[in-house]
């Protein structure tokens, strides 16, 4: 579990990042989960954009992504999610 201070720090890092994943009309699938897991291992902090064509609810998407990737939800802003998963290399040093 991330503390409030850690989430604030991760949000500050995520401001300058671009969303590297988009969820559209196809919704959530195994290929998305696999790619997201790989990106989380490489980066630890990932932004996901949900397009207007996606029919799923934002909260539902956040819960599913976290459950299937082992990541933690840092922030939801509009149609953008920020996810964090600590890797073995600890590229991001949390306060």
VMD Tcl script that draws the C-alpha trace (Angstrom):
set ca {
  {0.00 0.00 0.00}
  {1.21 3.42 -0.89}
  {1.05 6.19 1.68}
  {-0.36 9.61 0.85}
  {3.12 11.11 0.69}
  {4.26 8.40 -1.76}
  {1.19 8.94 -3.96}
  {1.84 12.69 -4.05}
  {5.43 12.04 -5.10}
  {4.35 9.61 -7.84}
  {1.69 12.07 -9.09}
  {4.39 14.74 -9.39}
  {6.49 12.37 -11.51}
  {3.51 11.40 -13.68}
  {2.65 14.99 -14.63}
  {5.40 15.10 -17.25}
  {4.74 11.59 -18.61}
  {2.60 10.84 -21.62}
  {0.02 8.05 -21.66}
  {1.62 5.01 -23.27}
  {-1.55 2.89 -23.36}
  {-5.00 3.63 -24.71}
  {-8.13 1.65 -23.96}
  {-10.79 1.96 -26.63}
  {-13.80 0.09 -27.91}
  {-12.07 -3.29 -27.52}
  {-11.88 -2.66 -23.78}
  {-9.71 -4.79 -21.54}
  {-8.10 -7.94 -22.90}
  {-5.22 -10.32 -22.23}
  {-2.85 -8.59 -24.68}
  {-3.36 -5.29 -22.88}
  {-2.66 -6.89 -19.49}
  {0.51 -8.56 -20.81}
  {1.82 -5.35 -22.39}
  {0.97 -3.34 -19.29}
  {2.79 -5.82 -17.02}
  {5.90 -5.55 -19.21}
  {5.74 -1.74 -19.21}
  {5.35 -1.67 -15.42}
  {8.42 -3.87 -15.04}
  {10.41 -1.56 -17.29}
  {9.12 1.81 -16.01}
  {7.30 1.25 -12.68}
  {5.02 4.25 -13.38}
  {2.60 4.12 -16.32}
  {-0.17 6.39 -17.57}
  {-3.20 4.84 -19.29}
  {-5.67 6.86 -21.32}
  {-9.28 5.69 -21.71}
  {-10.89 6.79 -24.96}
  {-14.50 7.94 -25.27}
  {-15.30 4.82 -27.30}
  {-14.66 2.58 -24.29}
  {-17.94 1.44 -22.78}
  {-16.59 0.37 -19.39}
  {-16.77 2.52 -16.26}
  {-13.51 4.20 -15.15}
  {-13.64 2.68 -11.66}
  {-14.26 -0.76 -13.14}
  {-11.30 -0.34 -15.50}
  {-9.01 0.79 -12.66}
  {-9.96 -2.18 -10.48}
  {-9.50 -4.66 -13.35}
  {-6.13 -3.23 -14.38}
  {-4.82 -3.30 -10.81}
  {-6.09 -6.82 -10.19}
  {-4.64 -8.26 -13.39}
  {-1.26 -6.52 -13.29}
  {-0.54 -6.33 -9.56}
  {-0.18 -2.55 -9.81}
  {-1.52 0.11 -7.47}
  {-3.72 2.98 -8.58}
  {-1.97 6.28 -7.95}
  {-4.45 8.68 -9.52}
  {-7.47 9.00 -11.76}
  {-7.93 12.29 -13.59}
  {-10.78 12.46 -16.06}
  {-10.10 9.64 -18.52}
  {-6.49 9.04 -17.45}
  {-5.19 6.51 -14.93}
  {-1.76 6.44 -13.32}
  {-0.52 3.02 -12.17}
  {2.55 2.09 -10.13}
  {4.21 -1.24 -9.50}
  {7.55 -1.56 -7.75}
  {10.12 -3.57 -9.70}
  {13.09 -5.48 -8.37}
  {15.47 -2.76 -9.56}
  {13.56 0.00 -7.68}
  {14.04 2.64 -10.38}
  {11.83 5.10 -8.50}
  {12.92 5.76 -4.93}
  {9.85 6.51 -2.84}
  {9.99 8.92 0.10}
}
mol new
graphics top color blue
foreach p $ca { graphics top sphere $p radius 0.5 }
foreach p [lrange $ca 0 end-1] q [lrange $ca 1 end] { graphics top cylinder $p $q radius 0.2 }
display resetview
